[in-house]
Amino acid sequence: MSDFPSTGRRVLVSGASRGLGRALSHAFAANGDHVAVHYRSRRAEAEETLAGLPGEGHTLAEADITEPGDAKRLVAEAAGALGGLDVLVNNAAANVAHPPLSTSYEEWAAAFQQHTAVNLLGAAYLSHQAARQMAAGRGGRIVNIGSRGAFRGEPDHPAYAATKAAVHALGQSLAVALAPHGIAVASVAPGFFETERVAHRLTGDEGAAIRAQSPYGRVAQPEEIAEAVLWLASPAAEWSSGTVLDLNGASYLRT
């Protein structure tokens, strides 16, 4: 096991203005780490996230990660504000419905372009630059937020499922490439979890059906996902590099 620190780390969380990104930021801050809260356009909500973080030394970081130059700037500015970079959590994601037979070709193409740009390319851009920061320092951790949908399919959100599968593959490739530099890379594959963005889907019959997917009869809370990410970013999890960790309450079991 390396001497990678368990607290006081410099952490960049993409897409951290609300939802899971806010829970991730809070989990790291409560652990004694220093967090760069990334946002693209939701500045007011990102400021709320920042204001709610325990501890000191946190910062806001704005960028459009679909633009290579902006993603590069984001990592450089986050590392500059924090004094380096030890952990990257690729959380920012697009997830817009586009069922194939009720979506026009133009909308279909736009959906795939959007999901690829945010979910896959954004993660790839940030990972490249973060890895360089980590390799020049004391090693590090990259944790990708993937999805259960990468394995079971998402009929109304196929681009989301496809790009999350690609994110899992990206993480495994990086795990092999970066291990000699003391950088561990892993992904989580959550099932349905409750955030502001999906609150409308958890009401009525649809909500009941979603909860019934798990034998626990509920969906996850963002804090449950964040705790798993916190562990994967820890010194103890180095030997888990390359893994894709299922976090779906037994709602989908893969072999």
Number of C-alpha atoms within 10 A of each C-alpha: 9 11 9 19 16 15 15 15 24 25 28 33 25 29 26 32 27 21 19 24 26 26 22 28 33 23 21 27 25 14 16 18 24 29 34 28 27 31 25 16 13 14 15 11 15 25 17 13 21 23 11 13 20 18 14 11 17 23 19 20 24 22 19 17 28 21 15 15 12 17 24 18 19 24 28 17 18 26 20 11 19 20 13 21 31 29 30 27 28 26 22 23 22 16 16 15 16 21 15 14 9 10 14 12 11 8 13 19 13 13 22 18 12 20 25 23 19 21 28 25 21 24 27 22 19 25 26 14 16 27 26 15 20 23 17 12 14 17 24 30 29 28 26 25 25 29 28 24 22 21 15 12 16 16 14 16 19 23 28 30 23 21 25 27 21 18 25 23 15 20 27 19 13 21 22 14 13 20 17 11 16 21 25 32 35 28 29 23 22 22 21 24 22 17 15 9 10 12 11 11 14 18 12 9 10 12 15 14 15 18 19 14 18 18 10 12 13 19 20 19 15 19 19 16 21 22 15 16 23 19 13 25 30 19 18 14 16 22 13 16 24 22 18 22 19 20 20 21 18 13 20 15 11 8 2
